[in-house]
Amino acid sequence: MKTAWLPHPAHPARSDEFFAETEQRQSNVRLTLAGIVALYIGLLIALDVIGPPLEGILLLEMVQLFAIALFIHWSARARPGVRHWRRALAMALDYGNTAFLIGVAGQTMTPVFVVLLWITIGYGIRYGRRYLLIAMALSQLSVLGIGLFSPYWRELPYFLITVALMALVVPAYAHTLISALRRAHDEALRADLAKSRFLAQASHDLRQPIHAIGLFT
């Protein structure tokens, strides 16, 4: 049995297949989110909310985002399995571009804070506790960088503190719930396996006297 939303594969023999699907799904989500952000930026440009030179900077940023995201997507399909360098590149891309967009564009990119929280939860649920801790640390560094280098966000410290706390508490709580669910799932599997072994042994023990009675008869 394979459950994609658990931190680890339920069946060790299928771990390669599990991680291949996990990274491919994550790359699909990344491309989808990048597309949504690109549409949002395009809408802001069309409404003259964003103009030059910021318009050109954001467009160049989205081009490099799609280029690297497509490379990660191709790599996940061509070379499936656990590739820590690919995950490191993906995390650098996700947090680096999110922090850059928010820091450069200011208040117009406020909705992108949702992406920061999303990717932090995603890494913890998909890859386990170690990646969750790394993702939480990167989210804090991203918020800190936004506050230090963006004049607009520097004037809103309490908002940034709230975002930083959310990026700590929500992913940790979500991971706790998923871990508890995974333990319950594993216990149910062990109970089902024990039941199957008991029935097999009972069936074997019952067949022996019945077979002996048949031979005697």
C-alpha positions in Angstrom: 0.0 0.0 0.0 1.4 3.4 -1.0 0.2 6.7 0.5 1.6 9.8 -1.2 0.8 12.2 1.6 2.8 10.4 4.3 6.4 11.6 5.1 7.8 8.2 4.1 6.7 5.4 1.9 4.6 2.8 3.7 6.2 0.0 1.7 10.0 0.0 1.8 10.3 -2.1 -1.4 8.6 0.8 -3.3 10.7 3.6 -2.0 12.3 4.5 -5.3 8.9 4.7 -7.0 7.6 6.7 -4.0 10.4 9.3 -4.1 10.2 9.6 -7.9 6.5 10.4 -7.8 7.0 12.8 -4.8 9.6 14.9 -6.5 7.7 14.9 -9.8 4.6 16.0 -8.0 6.5 18.8 -6.2 8.0 20.0 -9.5 4.4 20.1 -11.0 3.2 22.1 -8.0 6.2 24.5 -8.4 5.4 25.1 -12.1 1.7 25.7 -11.2 2.5 28.2 -8.5 5.0 29.9 -10.8 2.3 30.2 -13.4 -0.1 31.7 -10.9 2.4 34.3 -9.8 3.3 35.1 -13.4 -0.4 35.7 -14.1 -0.7 37.9 -11.0 2.3 39.9 -12.1 0.9 40.2 -15.6 -2.3 41.5 -14.2 -0.5 44.1 -12.1 1.4 45.3 -15.2 -1.8 45.4 -17.3 -3.5 47.6 -14.6 -0.4 49.9 -14.5 0.1 49.0 -10.8 3.7 48.0 -11.7 5.7 50.0 -14.3 9.3 50.3 -15.4 11.9 49.6 -14.2 10.3 47.2 -11.7 8.3 45.6 -14.5 11.5 44.5 -16.4 13.1 43.2 -13.2 10.1 41.0 -12.3 9.8 39.7 -15.8 13.5 38.7 -15.8 13.0 37.1 -12.4 10.1 35.0 -13.7 12.0 33.9 -16.8 14.9 32.5 -14.7 12.4 31.0 -12.3 10.6 29.1 -15.1 14.0 28.1 -16.6 15.3 26.5 -13.4 11.9 25.0 -12.5 11.7 23.3 -15.9 15.2 21.9 -15.4 14.2 20.5 -12.0 11.1 19.0 -13.6 13.0 17.4 -16.4 15.7 16.1 -14.0 13.0 14.6 -11.7 11.5 12.7 -14.7 14.8 11.7 -16.3 16.6 10.7 -13.1 14.0 9.8 -10.5 14.7 8.9 -6.9 16.5 10.8 -4.1 18.8 13.5 -5.4 19.8 15.8 -2.5 21.5 18.3 -4.9 18.2 18.6 -6.8 16.3 19.2 -3.6 18.8 21.8 -2.4 18.5 23.6 -5.8 14.7 23.5 -5.5 14.8 24.9 -2.0 17.2 27.7 -3.0 14.9 28.5 -6.0 11.7 28.5 -4.0 12.9 30.6 -1.1 15.2 32.8 -3.0 12.6 33.8 -5.6 9.8 34.2 -3.1 11.9 36.5 -0.9 13.2 38.4 -3.9 9.7 39.0 -5.3 8.3 40.1 -2.0 11.3 42.3 -1.1 11.6 44.0 -4.5 7.9 44.6 -5.3 6.8 45.5 -1.8 3.1 45.6 -0.9 1.9 44.4 -4.3 3.5 41.0 -3.5 1.8 40.6 -0.1 -0.2 37.6 -1.4 3.1 35.8 -2.2 3.6 35.3 1.6 1.1 32.5 1.2 3.6 30.7 -1.1 6.3 31.0 1.6 4.1 29.2 4.1 2.9 26.7 1.4 6.4 25.6 0.4 7.6 25.3 4.0 4.7 23.0 4.9 5.2 21.1 1.6 8.9 20.2 2.3 8.1 19.0 5.8 5.2 16.7 4.7 6.9 15.4 1.5 10.5 14.8 2.8 10.3 14.4 6.6 11.5 16.1 9.7 15.0 17.0 8.5 13.8 18.8 5.5 11.1 20.5 7.6 13.7 21.9 9.9 15.8 23.1 6.9 12.7 24.6 5.3 11.7 26.4 8.6 15.2 27.8 8.9 15.1 29.0 5.3 11.7 30.6 5.8 13.0 32.6 8.8 16.1 33.7 6.8 13.8 34.7 3.9 11.6 36.9 6.2 14.7 38.3 7.9 16.2 39.2 4.5 13.0 40.8 3.4 13.0 43.0 6.5 16.6 44.0 6.2 16.8 44.8 2.5 13.3 46.1 1.7 12.6 49.7 2.8 8.8 49.1 2.6 8.7 45.9 4.7 11.2 47.4 7.2 8.4 49.8 8.2 6.1 46.9 9.0 8.1 44.8 11.6 5.1 43.4 13.4 3.6 42.0 10.2 7.0 40.3 9.4 7.1 38.9 12.9 3.6 37.5 12.4 4.6 35.9 9.1 7.8 34.5 10.7 5.8 32.9 13.6 3.3 31.4 11.2 6.1 29.9 9.1 7.3 28.2 12.3 4.1 27.2 14.1 1.9 26.1 11.2 4.4 23.7 9.4 5.5 22.2 12.8 1.9 21.6 13.8 1.0 20.1 10.4 4.1 17.8 10.6 3.1 16.7 14.1 -0.4 15.8 12.8 1.0 13.9 9.8 3.5 12.1 11.9 0.7 10.9 14.3 -1.4 9.8 11.3 1.6 7.9 9.9 2.1 6.1 13.2 -1.5 5.1 13.4 -1.3 4.0 9.7 1.8 1.9 10.5 0.1 0.3 13.6 -2.9 -0.6 11.5 -0.6 -2.2 8.9 1.2 -4.2 11.6 -2.2 -5.3 13.1 -3.4 -6.4 9.7 -0.1 -8.3 9.1 -0.4 -10.0 12.5 -4.0 -11.0 11.7 -3.0 -12.4 8.4 -0.2 -14.4 10.0 -2.5 -15.7 12.7 -5.1 -16.8 10.1 -2.4 -18.5 8.0 -1.1 -20.4 11.0 -4.5 -21.4 12.3 -5.4 -22.6 8.8 -2.2 -24.7 8.7 -2.9 -26.1 12.2 -6.5 -27.0 11.2 -5.6 -28.6 8.0 -3.2 -31.1 9.6 -5.7 -33.0 11.8 -8.3 -32.8 9.0 -5.8 -34.3 6.6 -4.9 -37.0 9.1 -8.6 -37.9 9.7 -9.0 -38.1 5.9 -6.1 -40.5 5.6 -7.3 -42.6 8.5 -10.8 -42.8 7.0 
